[in-house]
Amino acid sequence: MAGMGDRALREQLVERRSRLRAALPAEDDSEVIRLLNEVDAALERMDRGTYGICETCHEPVEADRLLMDPLTRFCLDHLNPEQQRALEHDLELAASIQRGLLPRPELSFAGWQVHHHYQPLGPVSGDYCDAVTIEDAEAKAASPPLDGGGSSLLLLLGDVSGKGVAASMLMAHLNALFRSLSGFRMPLEQMMERANRVFCESTLASHFATLVAIRAQSSGEIEVCNAGHSPVVLVCGGEVSLLEPDDLPLGMFVTARFSSRKGRLGAGDSILAYTDGLSEAQGAGGAEYGEARLKAFARHHHTLPAGGLLRAWLQDVDQFRAGVPLSDDLSAMVVRRL
């Protein structure tokens, strides 16, 4: 590990050492002394250049585990049984929390249908998916059911850098950010800028998130902001086009500005959004699924109902992969104007 991440971890360890020393009671506390010794040992490993290297196999320790526990000295393959059981329990808990943050797979709201598919590569995922209604009287985050009772629907699909529990924690952080910000009546660009500022100021410099935010009005008006994410597929009157990203990912620069595109969808028009785990899924020959195949699929199947379109889309990806395992989390969303 090097650069900004290294310095941030060192500062974190120095801060923890300072707190431990301040907490050391007059009579020796064996637990505080143990932790203090582990922090000192980690700082010594940084000085020697061996920090983040497994002490058994001498291979790099998983980066997300170091971010969660900077005292880690062994990779996943060389944890003792007690450490393995503790990690399994943490993963089960994280997976349960993450599942609870997801919207229902099938939602309807004021003339819109939304179907999504969320497929973690492991127990937890760095993909972010949410649906929030903005109420007419007072804007607030919705709780199921989403049917009716609001003026607009905020749809979010994103991908946090990294993998594992650390990425899932950042996903939960984004979820809390946008559900809080949706309680204020503000333009989509301003909401993105506020979220970006908080995300920058509350995470390490190495962390960022690509994100597509879609605001759908009951009138059929839509607004799309793409912050460094995969292109959004827009199907209007049978014509298929791509909405390329216009802005940088969240978390890159505190003062970043964001823009949006506006339009209107008619009956039967759709939006297809996805994470790169889908577009970069590989087939038997090593080629990626890609945007060209996705556009061709949308052109030939756009008349299907929203749920059927999503199922056919996932089947097309599976057929293309021909049994090749996924290498990343995969999420997809179909938004249909009725």
Phi and psi restraints in degrees (value plus and minus 20) as a CYANA .aco file:
   2 ALA   PHI    -171.6  -131.6
   2 ALA   PSI     152.0   192.0
   3 GLY   PHI      55.5    95.5
   3 GLY   PSI    -165.0  -125.0
   4 MET   PHI     -79.1   -39.1
   4 MET   PSI     -60.5   -20.5
   5 GLY   PHI     -81.0   -41.0
   5 GLY   PSI     -60.8   -20.8
   6 ASP   PHI     -81.6   -41.6
   6 ASP   PSI     -67.2   -27.2
   7 ARG   PHI     -85.4   -45.4
   7 ARG   PSI     -59.2   -19.2
   8 ALA   PHI     -84.2   -44.2
   8 ALA   PSI     -61.5   -21.5
   9 LEU   PHI     -86.0   -46.0
   9 LEU   PSI     -60.5   -20.5
  10 ARG   PHI     -81.6   -41.6
  10 ARG   PSI     -66.0   -26.0
  11 GLU   PHI     -80.9   -40.9
  11 GLU   PSI     -58.0   -18.0
  12 GLN   PHI     -84.4   -44.4
  12 GLN   PSI     -62.4   -22.4
  13 LEU   PHI     -88.2   -48.2
  13 LEU   PSI     -60.9   -20.9
  14 VAL   PHI     -82.8   -42.8
  14 VAL   PSI     -60.7   -20.7
  15 GLU   PHI     -83.5   -43.5
  15 GLU   PSI     -61.5   -21.5
  16 ARG   PHI     -86.6   -46.6
  16 ARG   PSI     -58.4   -18.4
  17 ARG   PHI     -82.5   -42.5
  17 ARG   PSI     -61.8   -21.8
  18 SER   PHI     -81.3   -41.3
  18 SER   PSI     -62.1   -22.1
  19 ARG   PHI     -87.8   -47.8
  19 ARG   PSI     -58.6   -18.6
  20 LEU   PHI     -84.4   -44.4
  20 LEU   PSI     -63.1   -23.1
  21 ARG   PHI     -84.7   -44.7
  21 ARG   PSI     -57.0   -17.0
  22 ALA   PHI     -88.3   -48.3
  22 ALA   PSI     -48.9    -8.9
  23 ALA   PHI    -106.9   -66.9
  23 ALA   PSI     -27.5    12.5
  24 LEU   PHI     -87.4   -47.4
  24 LEU   PSI      98.5   138.5
  25 PRO   PHI     -94.4   -54.4
  25 PRO   PSI     152.9   192.9
  26 ALA   PHI     -79.8   -39.8
  26 ALA   PSI     -62.6   -22.6
  27 GLU   PHI    -110.2   -70.2
  27 GLU   PSI     117.6   157.6
  28 ASP   PHI     -75.8   -35.8
  28 ASP   PSI     111.3   151.3
  29 ASP   PHI    -127.8   -87.8
  29 ASP   PSI      92.9   132.9
  30 SER   PHI     -81.2   -41.2
  30 SER   PSI     -55.6   -15.6
  31 GLU   PHI     -89.7   -49.7
  31 GLU   PSI     -63.7   -23.7
  32 VAL   PHI     -83.8   -43.8
  32 VAL   PSI     -61.6   -21.6
  33 ILE   PHI     -83.4   -43.4
  33 ILE   PSI     -60.2   -20.2
  34 ARG   PHI     -81.3   -41.3
  34 ARG   PSI     -67.4   -27.4
  35 LEU   PHI     -84.5   -44.5
  35 LEU   PSI     -59.4   -19.4
  36 LEU   PHI     -82.1   -42.1
  36 LEU   PSI     -61.5   -21.5
  37 ASN   PHI     -85.0   -45.0
  37 ASN   PSI     -58.1   -18.1
  38 GLU   PHI     -87.3   -47.3
  38 GLU   PSI     -58.3   -18.3
  39 VAL   PHI     -84.9   -44.9
  39 VAL   PSI     -64.3   -24.3
  40 ASP   PHI     -81.3   -41.3
  40 ASP   PSI     -60.4   -20.4
  41 ALA   PHI     -84.8   -44.8
  41 ALA   PSI     -58.5   -18.5
  42 ALA   PHI     -85.5   -45.5
  42 ALA   PSI     -60.7   -20.7
  43 LEU   PHI     -84.6   -44.6
  43 LEU   PSI     -57.4   -17.4
  44 GLU   PHI     -85.2   -45.2
  44 GLU   PSI     -58.3   -18.3
  45 ARG   PHI     -84.1   -44.1
  45 ARG   PSI     -56.2   -16.2
  46 MET   PHI     -82.6   -42.6
  46 MET   PSI     -63.1   -23.1
  47 ASP   PHI     -84.3   -44.3
  47 ASP   PSI     -55.1   -15.1
  48 ARG   PHI    -102.1   -62.1
  48 ARG   PSI     -33.8     6.2
  49 GLY   PHI      63.5   103.5
  49 GLY   PSI      -2.8    37.2
  50 THR   PHI    -129.4   -89.4
  50 THR   PSI     -13.5    26.5
  51 TYR   PHI     -86.6   -46.6
  51 TYR   PSI     118.0   158.0
  52 GLY   PHI      62.4   102.4
  52 GLY   PSI     -10.7    29.3
  53 ILE   PHI    -128.7   -88.7
  53 ILE   PSI     107.6   147.6
  54 CYS   PHI     -80.5   -40.5
  54 CYS   PSI     111.2   151.2
  55 GLU   PHI     -95.9   -55.9
  55 GLU   PSI     -28.9    11.1
  56 THR   PHI    -117.6   -77.6
  56 THR   PSI     -73.9   -33.9
  57 CYS   PHI    -122.2   -82.2
  57 CYS   PSI     -28.6    11.4
  58 HIS   PHI      43.1    83.1
  58 HIS   PSI       5.3    45.3
  59 GLU   PHI    -121.1   -81.1
  59 GLU   PSI     139.6   179.6
  60 PRO   PHI     -80.8   -40.8
  60 PRO   PSI     119.1   159.1
  61 VAL   PHI     -96.7   -56.7
  61 VAL   PSI     126.7   166.7
  62 GLU   PHI     -75.1   -35.1
  62 GLU   PSI     109.7   149.7
  63 ALA   PHI     -82.1   -42.1
  63 ALA   PSI     -58.7   -18.7
  64 ASP   PHI     -87.3   -47.3
  64 ASP   PSI     -50.0   -10.0
  65 ARG   PHI     -92.2   -52.2
  65 ARG   PSI     -54.9   -14.9
  66 LEU   PHI     -86.3   -46.3
  66 LEU   PSI     -56.2   -16.2
  67 LEU   PHI     -87.0   -47.0
  67 LEU   PSI     -56.9   -16.9
  68 MET   PHI     -94.7   -54.7
  68 MET   PSI     -60.3   -20.3
  69 ASP   PHI    -157.8  -117.8
  69 ASP   PSI      73.1   113.1
  70 PRO   PHI     -87.4   -47.4
  70 PRO   PSI     -23.8    16.2
  71 LEU   PHI    -113.0   -73.0
  71 LEU   PSI     -22.2    17.8
  72 THR   PHI     -78.1   -38.1
  72 THR   PSI     114.8   154.8
  73 ARG   PHI    -140.7  -100.7
  73 ARG   PSI     -25.9    14.1
  74 PHE   PHI    -152.6  -112.6
  74 PHE   PSI     126.9   166.9
  75 CYS   PHI     -95.9   -55.9
  75 CYS   PSI     151.9   191.9
  76 LEU   PHI     -78.4   -38.4
  76 LEU   PSI     -55.0   -15.0
  77 ASP   PHI     -90.0   -50.0
  77 ASP   PSI     -34.1     5.9
  78 HIS   PHI    -145.9  -105.9
  78 HIS   PSI       8.6    48.6
  79 LEU   PHI     -97.3   -57.3
  79 LEU   PSI     128.1   168.1
  80 ASN   PHI     -97.1   -57.1
  80 ASN   PSI     147.0   187.0
  81 PRO   PHI     -74.4   -34.4
  81 PRO   PSI     -60.2   -20.2
  82 GLU   PHI     -85.1   -45.1
  82 GLU   PSI     -61.7   -21.7
  83 GLN   PHI     -86.7   -46.7
  83 GLN   PSI     -57.6   -17.6
  84 GLN   PHI     -83.6   -43.6
  84 GLN   PSI     -62.9   -22.9
  85 ARG   PHI     -84.1   -44.1
  85 ARG   PSI     -60.4   -20.4
  86 ALA   PHI     -84.1   -44.1
  86 ALA   PSI     -61.0   -21.0
  87 LEU   PHI     -85.8   -45.8
  87 LEU   PSI     -62.3   -22.3
  88 GLU   PHI     -80.9   -40.9
  88 GLU   PSI     -61.3   -21.3
  89 HIS   PHI     -83.9   -43.9
  89 HIS   PSI     -62.5   -22.5
  90 ASP   PHI     -82.4   -42.4
  90 ASP   PSI     -61.4   -21.4
  91 LEU   PHI     -85.7   -45.7
  91 LEU   PSI     -61.5   -21.5
  92 GLU   PHI     -82.2   -42.2
  92 GLU   PSI     -62.1   -22.1
  93 LEU   PHI     -86.2   -46.2
  93 LEU   PSI     -64.8   -24.8
  94 ALA   PHI     -82.6   -42.6
  94 ALA   PSI     -60.8   -20.8
  95 ALA   PHI     -84.6   -44.6
  95 ALA   PSI     -60.4   -20.4
  96 SER   PHI     -84.1   -44.1
  96 SER   PSI     -63.1   -23.1
  97 ILE   PHI     -83.3   -43.3
  97 ILE   PSI     -63.5   -23.5
  98 GLN   PHI     -84.9   -44.9
  98 GLN   PSI     -61.8   -21.8
  99 ARG   PHI     -80.1   -40.1
  99 ARG   PSI     -55.6   -15.6
 100 GLY   PHI     -89.1   -49.1
 100 GLY   PSI     -38.0     2.0
 101 LEU   PHI    -106.9   -66.9
 101 LEU   PSI     -33.7     6.3
 102 LEU   PHI     -97.6   -57.6
 102 LEU   PSI     125.4   165.4
 103 PRO   PHI     -92.6   -52.6
 103 PRO   PSI     149.7   189.7
 104 ARG   PHI     -82.0   -42.0
 104 ARG   PSI     127.2   167.2
 105 PRO   PHI     -80.7   -40.7
 105 PRO   PSI     -47.6    -7.6
 106 GLU   PHI    -148.8  -108.8
 106 GLU   PSI     101.6   141.6
 107 LEU   PHI    -149.4  -109.4
 107 LEU   PSI     130.9   170.9
 108 SER   PHI    -153.8  -113.8
 108 SER   PSI     125.4   165.4
 109 PHE   PHI    -180.8  -140.8
 109 PHE   PSI      94.7   134.7
 110 ALA   PHI      21.8    61.8
 110 ALA   PSI      32.9    72.9
 111 GLY   PHI      70.4   110.4
 111 GLY   PSI     -12.6    27.4
 112 TRP   PHI    -140.3  -100.3
 112 TRP   PSI     125.7   165.7
 113 GLN   PHI    -140.5  -100.5
 113 GLN   PSI     116.3   156.3
 114 VAL   PHI    -149.6  -109.6
 114 VAL   PSI     104.9   144.9
 115 HIS   PHI    -143.8  -103.8
 115 HIS   PSI     114.7   154.7
 116 HIS   PHI    -155.6  -115.6
 116 HIS   PSI     137.3   177.3
 117 HIS   PHI    -148.7  -108.7
 117 HIS   PSI     110.6   150.6
 118 TYR   PHI    -148.6  -108.6
 118 TYR   PSI      94.5   134.5
 119 GLN   PHI    -150.3  -110.3
 119 GLN   PSI      74.7   114.7
 120 PRO   PHI     -88.0   -48.0
 120 PRO   PSI     127.2   167.2
 121 LEU   PHI     -92.7   -52.7
 121 LEU   PSI     -54.8   -14.8
 122 GLY   PHI    -144.9  -104.9
 122 GLY   PSI    -175.4  -135.4
 123 PRO   PHI     -81.4   -41.4
 123 PRO   PSI     -54.2   -14.2
 124 VAL   PHI    -149.2  -109.2
 124 VAL   PSI     147.4   187.4
 125 SER   PHI    -155.9  -115.9
 125 SER   PSI     135.1   175.1
 126 GLY   PHI    -117.6   -77.6
 126 GLY   PSI     -18.6    21.4
 127 ASP   PHI     -96.3   -56.3
 127 ASP   PSI     128.0   168.0
 128 TYR   PHI    -143.7  -103.7
 128 TYR   PSI     107.4   147.4
 129 CYS   PHI    -161.8  -121.8
 129 CYS   PSI     109.7   149.7
 130 ASP   PHI    -176.9  -136.9
 130 ASP   PSI     139.7   179.7
 131 ALA   PHI    -160.6  -120.6
 131 ALA   PSI     104.7   144.7
 132 VAL   PHI    -153.1  -113.1
 132 VAL   PSI     113.5   153.5
 133 THR   PHI    -111.4   -71.4
 133 THR   PSI     124.5   164.5
 134 ILE   PHI    -125.9   -85.9
 134 ILE   PSI      91.9   131.9
 135 GLU   PHI     -92.1   -52.1
 135 GLU   PSI     133.5   173.5
 136 ASP   PHI     -86.5   -46.5
 136 ASP   PSI     -72.7   -32.7
 137 ALA   PHI     -91.2   -51.2
 137 ALA   PSI     -73.9   -33.9
 138 GLU   PHI    -161.2  -121.2
 138 GLU   PSI     102.1   142.1
 139 ALA   PHI     -85.0   -45.0
 139 ALA   PSI     110.5   150.5
 140 LYS   PHI    -177.9  -137.9
 140 LYS   PSI     136.4   176.4
 141 ALA   PHI     -87.0   -47.0
 141 ALA   PSI     121.8   161.8
 142 ALA   PHI    -105.2   -65.2
 142 ALA   PSI     135.6   175.6
 143 SER   PHI    -143.3  -103.3
 143 SER   PSI     128.1   168.1
 144 PRO   PHI     -75.4   -35.4
 144 PRO   PSI     126.0   166.0
 145 PRO   PHI    -103.6   -63.6
 145 PRO   PSI     137.7   177.7
 146 LEU   PHI    -111.2   -71.2
 146 LEU   PSI     -23.8    16.2
 147 ASP   PHI     -83.8   -43.8
 147 ASP   PSI      99.8   139.8
 148 GLY   PHI      49.2    89.2
 148 GLY   PSI    -197.1  -157.1
 149 GLY   PHI      56.2    96.2
 149 GLY   PSI       0.9    40.9
 150 GLY   PHI    -172.4  -132.4
 150 GLY   PSI     153.6   193.6
 151 SER   PHI    -123.5   -83.5
 151 SER   PSI     -45.3    -5.3
 152 SER   PHI    -172.0  -132.0
 152 SER   PSI     142.5   182.5
 153 LEU   PHI    -142.5  -102.5
 153 LEU   PSI     105.6   145.6
 154 LEU   PHI    -121.5   -81.5
 154 LEU   PSI      99.2   139.2
 155 LEU   PHI    -133.2   -93.2
 155 LEU   PSI     116.1   156.1
 156 LEU   PHI    -154.2  -114.2
 156 LEU   PSI     111.4   151.4
 157 LEU   PHI    -160.6  -120.6
 157 LEU   PSI     103.8   143.8
 158 GLY   PHI    -169.3  -129.3
 158 GLY   PSI    -200.0  -160.0
 159 ASP   PHI    -165.1  -125.1
 159 ASP   PSI      97.5   137.5
 160 VAL   PHI    -107.6   -67.6
 160 VAL   PSI     123.0   163.0
 161 SER   PHI     -83.2   -43.2
 161 SER   PSI     125.6   165.6
 162 GLY   PHI      72.6   112.6
 162 GLY   PSI    -197.7  -157.7
 163 LYS   PHI    -160.2  -120.2
 163 LYS   PSI     153.5   193.5
 164 GLY   PHI      54.8    94.8
 164 GLY   PSI    -178.0  -138.0
 165 VAL   PHI     -82.9   -42.9
 165 VAL   PSI     -59.1   -19.1
 166 ALA   PHI     -80.0   -40.0
 166 ALA   PSI     -63.5   -23.5
 167 ALA   PHI     -86.8   -46.8
 167 ALA   PSI     -57.6   -17.6
 168 SER   PHI     -86.3   -46.3
 168 SER   PSI     -53.0   -13.0
 169 MET   PHI     -86.8   -46.8
 169 MET   PSI     -58.7   -18.7
 170 LEU   PHI     -88.3   -48.3
 170 LEU   PSI     -55.2   -15.2
 171 MET   PHI     -80.3   -40.3
 171 MET   PSI     -64.2   -24.2
 172 ALA   PHI     -84.5   -44.5
 172 ALA   PSI     -54.4   -14.4
 173 HIS   PHI     -83.3   -43.3
 173 HIS   PSI     -65.0   -25.0
 174 LEU   PHI     -82.9   -42.9
 174 LEU   PSI     -61.4   -21.4
 175 ASN   PHI     -77.4   -37.4
 175 ASN   PSI     -67.4   -27.4
 176 ALA   PHI     -85.3   -45.3
 176 ALA   PSI     -59.3   -19.3
 177 LEU   PHI     -79.3   -39.3
 177 LEU   PSI     -73.2   -33.2
 178 PHE   PHI     -93.8   -53.8
 178 PHE   PSI     -51.4   -11.4
 179 ARG   PHI     -88.7   -48.7
 179 ARG   PSI     -52.0   -12.0
 180 SER   PHI     -92.1   -52.1
 180 SER   PSI     -65.5   -25.5
 181 LEU   PHI     -88.0   -48.0
 181 LEU   PSI     -47.0    -7.0
 182 SER   PHI     -87.5   -47.5
 182 SER   PSI     -32.2     7.8
 183 GLY   PHI     -98.8   -58.8
 183 GLY   PSI     -19.7    20.3
 184 PHE   PHI    -141.2  -101.2
 184 PHE   PSI     114.6   154.6
 185 ARG   PHI     -97.6   -57.6
 185 ARG   PSI      81.4   121.4
 186 MET   PHI    -163.9  -123.9
 186 MET   PSI     133.9   173.9
 187 PRO   PHI     -79.6   -39.6
 187 PRO   PSI     134.5   174.5
 188 LEU   PHI     -80.6   -40.6
 188 LEU   PSI     -60.5   -20.5
 189 GLU   PHI     -80.6   -40.6
 189 GLU   PSI     -61.5   -21.5
 190 GLN   PHI     -87.5   -47.5
 190 GLN   PSI     -58.1   -18.1
 191 MET   PHI     -81.2   -41.2
 191 MET   PSI     -62.1   -22.1
 192 MET   PHI     -84.6   -44.6
 192 MET   PSI     -60.8   -20.8
 193 GLU   PHI     -86.3   -46.3
 193 GLU   PSI     -59.7   -19.7
 194 ARG   PHI     -85.0   -45.0
 194 ARG   PSI     -65.2   -25.2
 195 ALA   PHI     -82.3   -42.3
 195 ALA   PSI     -61.0   -21.0
 196 ASN   PHI     -82.6   -42.6
 196 ASN   PSI     -63.5   -23.5
 197 ARG   PHI     -81.8   -41.8
 197 ARG   PSI     -67.6   -27.6
 198 VAL   PHI     -85.0   -45.0
 198 VAL   PSI     -61.0   -21.0
 199 PHE   PHI     -82.3   -42.3
 199 PHE   PSI     -63.0   -23.0
 200 CYS   PHI     -81.9   -41.9
 200 CYS   PSI     -62.4   -22.4
 201 GLU   PHI    -100.9   -60.9
 201 GLU   PSI     -30.3     9.7
 202 SER   PHI    -138.5   -98.5
 202 SER   PSI     -13.9    26.1
 203 THR   PHI    -153.6  -113.6
 203 THR   PSI     147.5   187.5
 204 LEU   PHI     -87.1   -47.1
 204 LEU   PSI     134.3   174.3
 205 ALA   PHI     -82.5   -42.5
 205 ALA   PSI     -42.4    -2.4
 206 SER   PHI    -100.3   -60.3
 206 SER   PSI     -27.8    12.2
 207 HIS   PHI    -115.9   -75.9
 207 HIS   PSI     118.9   158.9
 208 PHE   PHI    -172.5  -132.5
 208 PHE   PSI     151.1   191.1
 209 ALA   PHI    -165.6  -125.6
 209 ALA   PSI     108.0   148.0
 210 THR   PHI    -102.9   -62.9
 210 THR   PSI     127.5   167.5
 211 LEU   PHI    -176.9  -136.9
 211 LEU   PSI     117.0   157.0
 212 VAL   PHI    -129.7   -89.7
 212 VAL   PSI     105.5   145.5
 213 ALA   PHI    -136.8   -96.8
 213 ALA   PSI     108.2   148.2
 214 ILE   PHI    -144.3  -104.3
 214 ILE   PSI     104.2   144.2
 215 ARG   PHI    -127.5   -87.5
 215 ARG   PSI      99.4   139.4
 216 ALA   PHI    -132.7   -92.7
 216 ALA   PSI     102.1   142.1
 217 GLN   PHI    -111.0   -71.0
 217 GLN   PSI     136.0   176.0
 218 SER   PHI     -83.2   -43.2
 218 SER   PSI     -40.4    -0.4
 219 SER   PHI     -98.0   -58.0
 219 SER   PSI     -31.2     8.8
 220 GLY   PHI      82.0   122.0
 220 GLY   PSI     -28.1    11.9
 221 GLU   PHI     -89.0   -49.0
 221 GLU   PSI     120.5   160.5
 222 ILE   PHI    -149.4  -109.4
 222 ILE   PSI     135.5   175.5
 223 GLU   PHI    -157.8  -117.8
 223 GLU   PSI     108.3   148.3
 224 VAL   PHI    -144.4  -104.4
 224 VAL   PSI     108.8   148.8
 225 CYS   PHI    -140.6  -100.6
 225 CYS   PSI     103.5   143.5
 226 ASN   PHI    -135.9   -95.9
 226 ASN   PSI      87.1   127.1
 227 ALA   PHI    -118.5   -78.5
 227 ALA   PSI      63.1   103.1
 228 GLY   PHI      48.3    88.3
 228 GLY   PSI      -5.5    34.5
 229 HIS   PHI    -112.3   -72.3
 229 HIS   PSI     154.6   194.6
 230 SER   PHI     -80.1   -40.1
 230 SER   PSI     128.8   168.8
 231 PRO   PHI     -77.2   -37.2
 231 PRO   PSI     124.3   164.3
 232 VAL   PHI    -111.1   -71.1
 232 VAL   PSI     116.4   156.4
 233 VAL   PHI    -111.3   -71.3
 233 VAL   PSI     104.8   144.8
 234 LEU   PHI    -133.1   -93.1
 234 LEU   PSI     103.6   143.6
 235 VAL   PHI    -135.5   -95.5
 235 VAL   PSI      87.9   127.9
 236 CYS   PHI    -144.9  -104.9
 236 CYS   PSI      98.3   138.3
 237 GLY   PHI      38.5    78.5
 237 GLY   PSI      10.5    50.5
 238 GLY   PHI      66.4   106.4
 238 GLY   PSI     -30.3     9.7
 239 GLU   PHI    -108.2   -68.2
 239 GLU   PSI     113.9   153.9
 240 VAL   PHI    -130.1   -90.1
 240 VAL   PSI     110.4   150.4
 241 SER   PHI    -160.6  -120.6
 241 SER   PSI     143.9   183.9
 242 LEU   PHI    -131.4   -91.4
 242 LEU   PSI     114.3   154.3
 243 LEU   PHI    -119.2   -79.2
 243 LEU   PSI      80.8   120.8
 244 GLU   PHI     -92.4   -52.4
 244 GLU   PSI     138.6   178.6
 245 PRO   PHI     -84.5   -44.5
 245 PRO   PSI     117.3   157.3
 246 ASP   PHI    -125.1   -85.1
 246 ASP   PSI     -38.3     1.7
 247 ASP   PHI    -150.6  -110.6
 247 ASP   PSI     148.1   188.1
 248 LEU   PHI     -94.1   -54.1
 248 LEU   PSI     137.8   177.8
 249 PRO   PHI     -81.1   -41.1
 249 PRO   PSI     138.8   178.8
 250 LEU   PHI     -89.6   -49.6
 250 LEU   PSI     120.5   160.5
 251 GLY   PHI      77.6   117.6
 251 GLY   PSI     -20.8    19.2
 252 MET   PHI    -102.8   -62.8
 252 MET   PSI     -70.1   -30.1
 253 PHE   PHI    -159.6  -119.6
 253 PHE   PSI     114.3   154.3
 254 VAL   PHI     -80.0   -40.0
 254 VAL   PSI     -58.8   -18.8
 255 THR   PHI    -114.3   -74.3
 255 THR   PSI      -4.9    35.1
 256 ALA   PHI     -80.4   -40.4
 256 ALA   PSI     125.3   165.3
 257 ARG   PHI    -128.4   -88.4
 257 ARG   PSI     132.6   172.6
 258 PHE   PHI    -148.8  -108.8
 258 PHE   PSI     130.6   170.6
 259 SER   PHI    -146.6  -106.6
 259 SER   PSI     150.6   190.6
 260 SER   PHI    -164.1  -124.1
 260 SER   PSI     140.5   180.5
 261 ARG   PHI    -133.8   -93.8
 261 ARG   PSI     121.3   161.3
 262 LYS   PHI    -140.7  -100.7
 262 LYS   PSI     132.0   172.0
 263 GLY   PHI    -190.9  -150.9
 263 GLY   PSI    -190.2  -150.2
 264 ARG   PHI    -154.7  -114.7
 264 ARG   PSI     114.5   154.5
 265 LEU   PHI    -122.7   -82.7
 265 LEU   PSI     118.7   158.7
 266 GLY   PHI    -116.1   -76.1
 266 GLY   PSI     157.7   197.7
 267 ALA   PHI     -77.9   -37.9
 267 ALA   PSI     109.4   149.4
 268 GLY   PHI      68.2   108.2
 268 GLY   PSI     -29.5    10.5
 269 ASP   PHI     -94.2   -54.2
 269 ASP   PSI     134.3   174.3
 270 SER   PHI    -161.6  -121.6
 270 SER   PSI     138.5   178.5
 271 ILE   PHI    -142.8  -102.8
 271 ILE   PSI     112.7   152.7
 272 LEU   PHI    -136.9   -96.9
 272 LEU   PSI      99.9   139.9
 273 ALA   PHI    -142.0  -102.0
 273 ALA   PSI     133.8   173.8
 274 TYR   PHI    -181.8  -141.8
 274 TYR   PSI     144.9   184.9
 275 THR   PHI    -120.4   -80.4
 275 THR   PSI     147.3   187.3
 276 ASP   PHI     -90.4   -50.4
 276 ASP   PSI     -30.3     9.7
 277 GLY   PHI     -82.7   -42.7
 277 GLY   PSI     -44.6    -4.6
 278 LEU   PHI    -106.1   -66.1
 278 LEU   PSI     -73.8   -33.8
 279 SER   PHI     -85.3   -45.3
 279 SER   PSI     -47.5    -7.5
 280 GLU   PHI    -119.2   -79.2
 280 GLU   PSI     -11.9    28.1
 281 ALA   PHI     -80.2   -40.2
 281 ALA   PSI     114.5   154.5
 282 GLN   PHI    -120.6   -80.6
 282 GLN   PSI     124.4   164.4
 283 GLY   PHI    -111.0   -71.0
 283 GLY   PSI    -195.0  -155.0
 284 ALA   PHI     -81.4   -41.4
 284 ALA   PSI     -51.0   -11.0
 285 GLY   PHI    -108.9   -68.9
 285 GLY   PSI     -18.6    21.4
 286 GLY   PHI      74.0   114.0
 286 GLY   PSI     -28.1    11.9
 287 ALA   PHI     -92.9   -52.9
 287 ALA   PSI     135.2   175.2
 288 GLU   PHI    -113.1   -73.1
 288 GLU   PSI     132.7   172.7
 289 TYR   PHI     -74.2   -34.2
 289 TYR   PSI     -72.8   -32.8
 290 GLY   PHI      56.5    96.5
 290 GLY   PSI     146.9   186.9
 291 GLU   PHI     -97.3   -57.3
 291 GLU   PSI     -51.3   -11.3
 292 ALA   PHI     -84.8   -44.8
 292 ALA   PSI     -64.0   -24.0
 293 ARG   PHI     -86.4   -46.4
 293 ARG   PSI     -57.8   -17.8
 294 LEU   PHI     -83.4   -43.4
 294 LEU   PSI     -63.5   -23.5
 295 LYS   PHI     -82.9   -42.9
 295 LYS   PSI     -61.3   -21.3
 296 ALA   PHI     -84.8   -44.8
 296 ALA   PSI     -59.9   -19.9
 297 PHE   PHI     -81.8   -41.8
 297 PHE   PSI     -68.5   -28.5
 298 ALA   PHI     -81.5   -41.5
 298 ALA   PSI     -56.9   -16.9
 299 ARG   PHI     -85.7   -45.7
 299 ARG   PSI     -56.0   -16.0
 300 HIS   PHI    -110.4   -70.4
 300 HIS   PSI     -35.6     4.4
 301 HIS   PHI    -145.1  -105.1
 301 HIS   PSI      -9.3    30.7
 302 HIS   PHI     -86.2   -46.2
 302 HIS   PSI     -37.2     2.8
 303 THR   PHI    -100.6   -60.6
 303 THR   PSI     -29.2    10.8
 304 LEU   PHI     -86.2   -46.2
 304 LEU   PSI     130.9   170.9
 305 PRO   PHI     -78.9   -38.9
 305 PRO   PSI     139.4   179.4
 306 ALA   PHI     -74.4   -34.4
 306 ALA   PSI     -67.5   -27.5
 307 GLY   PHI     -84.4   -44.4
 307 GLY   PSI     -61.6   -21.6
 308 GLY   PHI     -86.6   -46.6
 308 GLY   PSI     -56.2   -16.2
 309 LEU   PHI     -83.6   -43.6
 309 LEU   PSI     -62.9   -22.9
 310 LEU   PHI     -84.5   -44.5
 310 LEU   PSI     -64.6   -24.6
 311 ARG   PHI     -82.9   -42.9
 311 ARG   PSI     -62.9   -22.9
 312 ALA   PHI     -85.0   -45.0
 312 ALA   PSI     -56.5   -16.5
 313 TRP   PHI     -82.8   -42.8
 313 TRP   PSI     -68.2   -28.2
 314 LEU   PHI     -84.6   -44.6
 314 LEU   PSI     -56.4   -16.4
 315 GLN   PHI     -85.4   -45.4
 315 GLN   PSI     -57.8   -17.8
 316 ASP   PHI     -84.2   -44.2
 316 ASP   PSI     -59.8   -19.8
 317 VAL   PHI     -84.3   -44.3
 317 VAL   PSI     -63.8   -23.8
 318 ASP   PHI     -82.7   -42.7
 318 ASP   PSI     -61.7   -21.7
 319 GLN   PHI     -83.6   -43.6
 319 GLN   PSI     -60.0   -20.0
 320 PHE   PHI     -84.2   -44.2
 320 PHE   PSI     -62.1   -22.1
 321 ARG   PHI     -86.3   -46.3
 321 ARG   PSI     -51.1   -11.1
 322 ALA   PHI      31.2    71.2
 322 ALA   PSI      23.7    63.7
 323 GLY   PHI      70.8   110.8
 323 GLY   PSI     -26.5    13.5
 324 VAL   PHI     -89.6   -49.6
 324 VAL   PSI     107.1   147.1
 325 PRO   PHI     -83.9   -43.9
 325 PRO   PSI     129.9   169.9
 326 LEU   PHI     -88.6   -48.6
 326 LEU   PSI     131.8   171.8
 327 SER   PHI    -134.9   -94.9
 327 SER   PSI     -16.3    23.7
 328 ASP   PHI    -175.3  -135.3
 328 ASP   PSI     143.5   183.5
 329 ASP   PHI     -79.7   -39.7
 329 ASP   PSI     129.1   169.1
 330 LEU   PHI    -150.5  -110.5
 330 LEU   PSI     104.6   144.6
 331 SER   PHI    -155.4  -115.4
 331 SER   PSI     125.7   165.7
 332 ALA   PHI    -166.5  -126.5
 332 ALA   PSI     128.1   168.1
 333 MET   PHI    -161.5  -121.5
 333 MET   PSI     114.2   154.2
 334 VAL   PHI    -136.7   -96.7
 334 VAL   PSI     105.9   145.9
 335 VAL   PHI    -136.1   -96.1
 335 VAL   PSI      99.8   139.8
 336 ARG   PHI    -140.6  -100.6
 336 ARG   PSI     112.4   152.4
 337 ARG   PHI    -107.6   -67.6
 337 ARG   PSI     103.3   143.3
